Amino acid sequence: MRAVFEGAQRSVELNLANAGKDTARYVISFLEIRMNKNGTFEQITEPDSGQLFASKYLRFFPRSVVLGPNEAQVVKLQLTGVAQLAPGEYRSHLYFRAVPDEGPADNPDNAGHSDINVKLTPVFGITIPVIVRAGNTTASVQLSDLSLDMEKGPRLTMLFNRTGNASVYGDVTVDYISPQGKKIQVATANGLAVYTPNQQRYLHLPLNNAPGTNFHTGKLRVTYSVSAQSKTSQLAAAELPLR
């Protein structure tokens, strides 16, 4: 899930829903995040070379939400300061953090004792990228360095090579093609992105050892595609002969 501003679009609405059984409070803020070459993320305060933050050009409301069980709330994002945007892609991440109920921590069974009680409460949150594209933005991607590791699964490794001034985002499908031409889907990975300014990202994908597959003969075909308005467009494809 992500929010993208491009063209004349100036606002986006997000629907935040509480699927739990208790009333929950959520605090909303922006985080700046770096994507590493292995696909992991880490929080940063200063942009990397070639990275542009979107948060200073965006505002949102409300900033906190209290939702009962099965209740929902629309969070509205608005793009501001459009005239200040130089051509390129800007990205920040909207952070929805659940605030735990701060009930009394005292244990009545320990009244009169000097024991120290420690209560650990997990804090749940989710981030979604918010992308602003200004001016002319283009991107293309190629797949390379395909290799199969039979000792770990089997597991397929591939390298995404992105060019241009925009991110790429799509779904990965891996098909096994037998020597007779029979196709069997052995893996999928949905919502895989390579964000600017990264030019490369590795993916390690476990394969399903389904009936009819023999990873010592035939070939693997990898397809990276994006779906929009009920249409699927291929971004990149590659094959790995097996032996």
DAMO-V285038 format. One line per field, one symbol per residue. ss: DSSP state (H for helix, E for strand, L for the rest). Layout:
ss=???
This chain:
ss=LEEEELLLLLEEEEEEELLLLLLEEEEEEEELEEELLLLLEEELLLLLLLLLLLHHHEEEELLEEEELLLLEEEEEEEELLHHHLLLEEEEEEEEEEEELLLLLLLLHHHLLLLLLLLLLLLLLEEEEEEEEEELLLLEEEEEEEEEEEHHHLLEEEEEEEEEELLLEEEEEEEEEELLLLLEEEEEEEEEEEELLLLLEEEEEEELLLLLLLLLLLLEEEEEEEEEELLEEEEEEEEEEELL
